[in-house]
Amino acid sequence: MSISEDRISHLAHCIYDRLWKDDLADFADERRALHCLKEGITSFFAVAGEVDAAVRRKLASYSQAKVPGSRDYEILYQKFYQEEMAKRKW
């Protein structure tokens, strides 16, 4: 899954602001905190993309092909996606 640097930056700033406003965290260095948030968001979307690709390959290998968008496909996709994320401990 591809996400732009601007969107990652926006998400990091939103998370940072919410943590600070709700008094859940105090950051000594704003730039470092934002950098760590951006790395976490980037790695999450990288893993999510890998998991998505693995799940789609798994569904494509079924002898009875499931039509993307169908109810069966969506149920199996969610099941396999959760299993893959659990394997990767996300």
DRENVEX-975124 format. One record per atom (N, C-alpha, C): residue number from 0; atom name; x, y, z. Coordinates in Angstrom, 2 decimals, padded with zeros to 5 digits. Layout:
{NUM 'CA' {X Y Z}};
...
This chain:
{0 'N' {000.85 -001.16 000.00}};
{0 'CA' {000.00 000.00 000.00}};
{0 'C' {000.90 001.23 000.00}};
{1 'N' {000.64 002.13 -000.89}};
{1 'CA' {001.46 003.32 -001.02}};
{1 'C' {000.73 004.52 -000.43}};
{2 'N' {001.45 005.30 000.34}};
{2 'CA' {000.89 006.51 000.95}};
{2 'C' {001.94 007.61 000.82}};
{3 'N' {001.49 008.80 000.49}};
{3 'CA' {002.43 009.89 000.23}};
{3 'C' {003.09 010.39 001.51}};
{4 'N' {004.25 011.00 001.34}};
{4 'CA' {004.99 011.56 002.46}};
{4 'C' {004.18 012.67 003.14}};
{5 'N' {003.44 013.43 002.36}};
{5 'CA' {002.60 014.49 002.93}};
{5 'C' {001.52 013.91 003.83}};
{6 'N' {000.91 012.83 003.40}};
{6 'CA' {-000.15 012.21 004.19}};
{6 'C' {000.44 011.61 005.47}};
{7 'N' {001.60 011.00 005.37}};
{7 'CA' {002.27 010.45 006.55}};
{7 'C' {002.59 011.56 007.53}};
{8 'N' {003.10 012.66 007.02}};
{8 'CA' {003.42 013.80 007.87}};
{8 'C' {002.16 014.34 008.55}};
{9 'N' {001.08 014.44 007.79}};
{9 'CA' {-000.18 014.93 008.36}};
{9 'C' {-000.66 014.01 009.48}};
{10 'N' {-000.62 012.70 009.25}};
{10 'CA' {-001.04 011.73 010.27}};
{10 'C' {-000.16 011.84 011.53}};
{11 'N' {001.15 011.97 011.31}};
{11 'CA' {002.07 012.08 012.45}};
{11 'C' {001.77 013.33 013.27}};
{12 'N' {001.51 014.44 012.59}};
{12 'CA' {001.18 015.68 013.30}};
{12 'C' {-000.15 015.55 014.06}};
{13 'N' {-001.13 014.90 013.45}};
{13 'CA' {-002.43 014.70 014.12}};
{13 'C' {-002.27 013.85 015.38}};
{14 'N' {-001.50 012.78 015.28}};
{14 'CA' {-001.26 011.91 016.43}};
{14 'C' {-000.51 012.67 017.52}};
{15 'N' {000.53 013.39 017.11}};
{15 'CA' {001.33 014.18 018.05}};
{15 'C' {000.46 015.19 018.78}};
{16 'N' {-000.34 015.94 018.03}};
{16 'CA' {-001.21 016.96 018.62}};
{16 'C' {-002.21 016.34 019.59}};
{17 'N' {-002.81 015.21 019.21}};
{17 'CA' {-003.82 014.56 020.06}};
{17 'C' {-003.18 014.06 021.36}};
{18 'N' {-002.00 013.46 021.25}};
{18 'CA' {-001.32 012.98 022.45}};
{18 'C' {-000.99 014.13 023.39}};
{19 'N' {-000.55 015.24 022.83}};
{19 'CA' {-000.18 016.40 023.64}};
{19 'C' {-001.42 017.07 024.23}};
{20 'N' {-002.46 017.28 023.42}};
{20 'CA' {-003.68 017.96 023.89}};
{20 'C' {-004.40 017.15 024.96}};
{21 'N' {-004.42 015.83 024.82}};
{21 'CA' {-005.09 014.97 025.80}};
{21 'C' {-004.20 014.68 027.00}};
{22 'N' {-003.02 015.29 027.02}};
{22 'CA' {-002.06 015.15 028.11}};
{22 'C' {-001.69 013.69 028.35}};
{23 'N' {-001.55 012.94 027.26}};
{23 'CA' {-001.16 011.54 027.35}};
{23 'C' {000.35 011.36 027.26}};
{24 'N' {001.02 012.39 026.71}};
{24 'CA' {002.47 012.30 026.57}};
{24 'C' {003.06 013.70 026.50}};
{25 'N' {004.25 013.83 027.05}};
{25 'CA' {005.03 015.06 026.91}};
{25 'C' {006.28 014.70 026.12}};
{26 'N' {006.61 015.52 025.16}};
{26 'CA' {007.75 015.25 024.30}};
{26 'C' {008.83 016.30 024.54}};
{27 'N' {010.03 015.82 024.83}};
{27 'CA' {011.15 016.75 025.04}};
{27 'C' {011.61 017.35 023.71}};
{28 'N' {011.54 016.56 022.66}};
{28 'CA' {012.01 017.01 021.36}};
{28 'C' {010.92 016.74 020.33}};
{29 'N' {010.26 017.79 019.86}};
{29 'CA' {009.14 017.63 018.92}};
{29 'C' {009.58 017.00 017.61}};
{30 'N' {010.72 017.45 017.08}};
{30 'CA' {011.20 016.90 015.80}};
{30 'C' {011.47 015.41 015.89}};
{31 'N' {012.08 014.98 016.99}};
{31 'CA' {012.39 013.56 017.15}};
{31 'C' {011.10 012.74 017.30}};
{32 'N' {010.16 013.28 018.07}};
{32 'CA' {008.89 012.58 018.26}};
{32 'C' {008.16 012.42 016.93}};
{33 'N' {008.13 013.48 016.14}};
{33 'CA' {007.47 013.41 014.83}};
{33 'C' {008.19 012.43 013.91}};
{34 'N' {009.51 012.41 013.97}};
{34 'CA' {010.28 011.48 013.15}};
{34 'C' {009.94 010.03 013.53}};
{35 'N' {009.87 009.74 014.83}};
{35 'CA' {009.52 008.39 015.28}};
{35 'C' {008.10 008.01 014.86}};
{36 'N' {007.18 008.95 014.96}};
{36 'CA' {005.80 008.68 014.53}};
{36 'C' {005.75 008.39 013.03}};
{37 'N' {006.49 009.17 012.25}};
{37 'CA' {006.51 008.95 010.80}};
{37 'C' {007.08 007.58 010.46}};
{38 'N' {008.14 007.17 011.16}};
{38 'CA' {008.72 005.85 010.91}};
{38 'C' {007.73 004.75 011.24}};
{39 'N' {007.01 004.90 012.35}};
{39 'CA' {006.02 003.90 012.74}};
{39 'C' {004.88 003.79 011.74}};
{40 'N' {004.40 004.94 011.26}};
{40 'CA' {003.32 004.95 010.28}};
{40 'C' {003.79 004.32 008.97}};
{41 'N' {005.00 004.67 008.55}};
{41 'CA' {005.56 004.12 007.32}};
{41 'C' {005.70 002.60 007.41}};
{42 'N' {006.22 002.12 008.54}};
{42 'CA' {006.40 000.67 008.67}};
{42 'C' {005.06 -000.05 008.75}};
{43 'N' {004.06 000.57 009.38}};
{43 'CA' {002.74 -000.05 009.43}};
{43 'C' {002.18 -000.23 008.03}};
{44 'N' {002.24 000.82 007.20}};
{44 'CA' {001.69 000.73 005.86}};
{44 'C' {002.50 -000.21 004.98}};
{45 'N' {003.79 -000.34 005.24}};
{45 'CA' {004.60 -001.30 004.48}};
{45 'C' {004.15 -002.73 004.81}};
{46 'N' {003.96 -003.02 006.08}};
{46 'CA' {003.51 -004.34 006.50}};
{46 'C' {002.09 -004.60 005.98}};
{47 'N' {001.23 -003.60 006.08}};
{47 'CA' {-000.15 -003.76 005.59}};
{47 'C' {-000.16 -004.08 004.10}};
{48 'N' {000.72 -003.47 003.33}};
{48 'CA' {000.82 -003.75 001.90}};
{48 'C' {001.29 -005.18 001.63}};
{49 'N' {002.28 -005.63 002.41}};
{49 'CA' {002.78 -006.99 002.26}};
{49 'C' {001.70 -008.01 002.62}};
{50 'N' {000.98 -007.73 003.69}};
{50 'CA' {-000.09 -008.64 004.12}};
{50 'C' {-001.19 -008.68 003.08}};
{51 'N' {-001.56 -007.53 002.54}};
{51 'CA' {-002.59 -007.47 001.51}};
{51 'C' {-002.19 -008.31 000.30}};
{52 'N' {-000.95 -008.18 -000.13}};
{52 'CA' {-000.47 -008.95 -001.27}};
{52 'C' {-000.49 -010.46 -000.97}};
{53 'N' {-000.08 -010.84 000.23}};
{53 'CA' {-000.07 -012.26 000.60}};
{53 'C' {-001.49 -012.82 000.64}};
{54 'N' {-002.42 -012.05 001.17}};
{54 'CA' {-003.81 -012.50 001.25}};
{54 'C' {-004.41 -012.64 -000.15}};
{55 'N' {-004.13 -011.69 -001.02}};
{55 'CA' {-004.66 -011.77 -002.39}};
{55 'C' {-004.09 -012.96 -003.14}};
{56 'N' {-002.79 -013.26 -002.91}};
{56 'CA' {-002.19 -014.45 -003.54}};
{56 'C' {-002.86 -015.72 -003.02}};
{57 'N' {-003.10 -015.75 -001.73}};
{57 'CA' {-003.74 -016.92 -001.11}};
{57 'C' {-005.14 -017.12 -001.68}};
{58 'N' {-005.90 -016.04 -001.82}};
{58 'CA' {-007.25 -016.14 -002.37}};
{58 'C' {-007.22 -016.54 -003.84}};
{59 'N' {-006.24 -016.08 -004.58}};
{59 'CA' {-006.13 -016.41 -006.00}};
{59 'C' {-005.77 -017.88 -006.21}};
{60 'N' {-005.13 -018.49 -005.20}};
{60 'CA' {-004.72 -019.89 -005.35}};
{60 'C' {-005.84 -020.88 -005.04}};
{61 'N' {-006.96 -020.41 -004.59}};
{61 'CA' {-008.09 -021.30 -004.31}};
{61 'C' {-008.57 -021.96 -005.59}};
{62 'N' {-008.94 -023.24 -005.48}};
{62 'CA' {-009.43 -023.97 -006.66}};
{62 'C' {-010.76 -023.40 -007.13}};
{63 'N' {-011.61 -022.99 -006.19}};
{63 'CA' {-012.85 -022.32 -006.56}};
{63 'C' {-012.60 -020.82 -006.42}};
{64 'N' {-012.37 -020.19 -007.53}};
{64 'CA' {-012.03 -018.78 -007.51}};
{64 'C' {-013.14 -017.95 -006.89}};
{65 'N' {-012.75 -017.07 -006.00}};
{65 'CA' {-013.70 -016.16 -005.38}};
{65 'C' {-013.64 -014.84 -006.14}};
{66 'N' {-014.77 -014.26 -006.38}};
{66 'CA' {-014.85 -013.00 -007.13}};
{66 'C' {-014.58 -011.84 -006.17}};
{67 'N' {-013.56 -011.02 -006.46}};
{67 'CA' {-013.30 -009.87 -005.60}};
{67 'C' {-014.55 -008.99 -005.47}};
{68 'N' {-014.86 -008.64 -004.23}};
{68 'CA' {-016.05 -007.83 -003.98}};
{68 'C' {-017.24 -008.66 -003.53}};
{69 'N' {-017.19 -009.97 -003.77}};
{69 'CA' {-018.30 -010.82 -003.34}};
{69 'C' {-018.25 -011.00 -001.83}};
{70 'N' {-019.35 -011.44 -001.27}};
{70 'CA' {-019.43 -011.62 000.17}};
{70 'C' {-018.43 -012.66 000.65}};
{71 'N' {-018.33 -013.80 -000.07}};
{71 'CA' {-017.38 -014.85 000.30}};
{71 'C' {-015.95 -014.34 000.27}};
{72 'N' {-015.63 -013.59 -000.78}};
{72 'CA' {-014.28 -013.04 -000.93}};
{72 'C' {-013.96 -012.12 000.25}};
{73 'N' {-014.87 -011.24 000.59}};
{73 'CA' {-014.63 -010.28 001.67}};
{73 'C' {-014.47 -010.97 003.01}};
{74 'N' {-015.28 -011.99 003.26}};
{74 'CA' {-015.18 -012.73 004.53}};
{74 'C' {-013.83 -013.43 004.63}};
{75 'N' {-013.45 -014.12 003.55}};
{75 'CA' {-012.16 -014.81 003.56}};
{75 'C' {-011.01 -013.82 003.61}};
{76 'N' {-011.14 -012.71 002.90}};
{76 'CA' {-010.08 -011.70 002.91}};
{76 'C' {-009.85 -011.20 004.34}};
{77 'N' {-010.91 -010.84 005.04}};
{77 'CA' {-010.78 -010.34 006.42}};
{77 'C' {-010.18 -011.41 007.34}};
{78 'N' {-010.60 -012.65 007.17}};
{78 'CA' {-010.09 -013.74 008.00}};
{78 'C' {-008.59 -013.92 007.77}};
{79 'N' {-008.20 -014.03 006.50}};
{79 'CA' {-006.79 -014.23 006.18}};
{79 'C' {-005.94 -013.02 006.54}};
{80 'N' {-006.50 -011.83 006.37}};
{80 'CA' {-005.77 -010.60 006.72}};
{80 'C' {-005.46 -010.58 008.22}};
{81 'N' {-006.45 -010.89 009.03}};
{81 'CA' {-006.24 -010.92 010.48}};
{81 'C' {-005.24 -011.99 010.88}};
{82 'N' {-005.29 -013.14 010.21}};
{82 'CA' {-004.33 -014.21 010.49}};
{82 'C' {-002.90 -013.77 010.15}};
{83 'N' {-002.74 -013.14 008.99}};
{83 'CA' {-001.41 -012.68 008.58}};
{83 'C' {-000.87 -011.59 009.51}};
{84 'N' {-001.74 -010.70 009.92}};
{84 'CA' {-001.32 -009.63 010.84}};
{84 'C' {-000.92 -010.23 012.19}};
{85 'N' {-001.64 -011.25 012.64}};
{85 'CA' {-001.31 -011.92 013.90}};
{85 'C' {000.04 -012.62 013.79}};
{86 'N' {000.32 -013.23 012.63}};
{86 'CA' {001.61 -013.89 012.41}};
{86 'C' {002.74 -012.89 012.53}};
{87 'N' {002.50 -011.70 012.03}};
{87 'CA' {003.53 -010.65 012.05}};
{87 'C' {003.49 -009.82 013.32}};
{88 'N' {002.57 -010.18 014.22}};
{88 'CA' {002.41 -009.52 015.52}};
{88 'C' {002.08 -008.05 015.40}};
{89 'N' {001.17 -007.72 014.48}};
{89 'CA' {000.70 -006.33 014.32}};
{89 'C' {-000.67 -006.27 014.85}};
